[in-house]
């Protein structure tokens, strides 16, 4: 993880932030969709 932190610190924060936000939103979207599918499956 230290290597990842070094890479993040070396990158331009303004250029890196959007990518982090997009990745986070994408992961959350996948989790939410999976949870909804599981919930519907349990109910049905």
C-alpha positions as CSV (number, residue, x, y, z in Angstrom):
1,X,0.0,0.0,0.0
2,X,2.9,2.3,0.6
3,X,3.8,2.2,-3.1
4,X,0.3,3.1,-4.0
5,X,0.4,6.1,-1.6
6,X,3.7,7.2,-3.1
7,X,2.2,7.0,-6.6
8,X,-0.8,9.0,-5.5
9,X,1.4,11.7,-3.8
10,X,3.5,11.9,-7.0
11,X,0.4,12.4,-9.2
12,X,-1.3,15.8,-9.7
13,X,-4.2,15.7,-7.2
14,X,-6.4,17.8,-9.5
15,X,-5.9,15.3,-12.3
16,X,-6.2,12.2,-10.0
17,X,-9.4,13.2,-8.1
18,X,-11.9,12.7,-11.0
19,X,-10.5,9.2,-11.6
20,X,-10.9,8.3,-7.9
21,X,-14.4,9.7,-7.8
22,X,-15.4,7.8,-11.0
23,X,-13.8,4.6,-9.6
24,X,-15.6,5.0,-6.3
25,X,-19.0,5.7,-7.9
26,X,-18.5,2.7,-10.2
27,X,-17.8,0.4,-7.3
28,X,-20.7,1.7,-5.3
29,X,-23.0,1.3,-8.3
30,X,-21.9,-2.3,-8.8
31,X,-22.5,-3.0,-5.1
32,X,-25.9,-1.4,-5.1
33,X,-27.0,-3.2,-8.3
34,X,-25.8,-6.5,-6.8
35,X,-27.6,-5.8,-3.5
36,X,-30.8,-4.9,-5.3
37,X,-30.6,-8.1,-7.4
38,X,-30.0,-10.2,-4.3
39,X,-32.9,-8.5,-2.5
40,X,-35.3,-9.1,-5.4
41,X,-34.1,-12.7,-5.6
42,X,-34.8,-13.2,-1.9
43,X,-38.2,-11.6,-2.0
44,X,-39.2,-13.5,-5.2
